[in-house]
Amino acid sequence: MKPMEGALTLREDQILIVDDEEVIRTVLAKRLEKEGYSCTTAQNGKVALAHFYKNTFSLIISDIKMPEMDGVELLQKVKAVDPKMKMIMVTAYPEIDLAVNAMRLGAYDFIIKPADLDLIVISVKKALESKRLEEEIEAYHNRMEELVEERTARLQQAYRILKKSHIDSVKVLAEAIDAKDPYTRGHSDRVKRMSLAIAREMGFSEEKLENLEYGALLHDIGKIGIKDEVLRKQTPLSAEEYQYIREHPLIGVKILEGVEFFKDKIPMIRHHHEHYDGSGYPDGLAGEAIPSEARIISLPDAFDAMTSARPHRGIMPLQDVLAELERHKGKQFDPQILEIFQQKKIYKL
Ligand SMILES: [Fe+2]
């Protein structure tokens, strides 16, 4: 035996030969075994199917006309279980239309009886080669899919880390803002938490929530530009000082406007001191003209300022603060947002 043929025997392809004529089964099996294949024989579709369920075959060669179960029925039953199984149909010339039908049903090839054994061997080799190629392509596709999944997961992980470090650096900035005024320690974080809780109740999308998180953390960034002696003043502010502090939303806009990432957060910073009735600053916007994010932020901002100790007064009791907010419903605050704040007890966060 030539070395190449010897190599083929290593694969030990199992072939199932199905024919009701014993002599055909025997001759075909003998020839294929000479080629290095292992063969199992069956006298009809039913017996063949029993073998197929029990063993693993690389290929089936089947007659079409047989008692009990014919080759076409066998083909359909095999394909239902293993759509990739290669089947070569062998048939007499008058039954050629049955063979054509079998091809439509997924047979790999058909050979006319009396069968030329060399022709069958060539067809077997082609069928097995095609099966191997299909398996290789499938394995390649599976590997590619795995690779894509792996890379996607790694990218998503990197994106999460990047996003987290970004928000963390903004948190540091927010803490720096809070540190300017010892009475507002943790203020930005509390405003952020309450603002997000309100926005969730209002059905904000994930993207809008993320924007709001940045806006709420940075709403007072303009205070960086306000002198400490005014911010930390222990006595009530003069009219000029009060006017000076009112510049912080516009200073905030100036700080952030050069950074592309913060462009869509700027309206929240600019308008967080607008009042619902138009009496706020810097633009005196009213009602829906105030961006919803700014209407949200202004409420926890005021609430947190009232519940924190200030230089010229102590901490107000919660009930008094809630009554004060109610008094400003529809004036300073959006009435619907205030209702969410009250009903969902957002202030308990
Ligand atoms: Fe502010």
Boltz pocket constraint, residues with backbone or C-beta under 6 A from the ligand:
constraints:
  - pocket:
      binder: B
      contacts: [[A, 219], [A, 220], [A, 248], [A, 272], [A, 273]]
      max_distance: 6.0
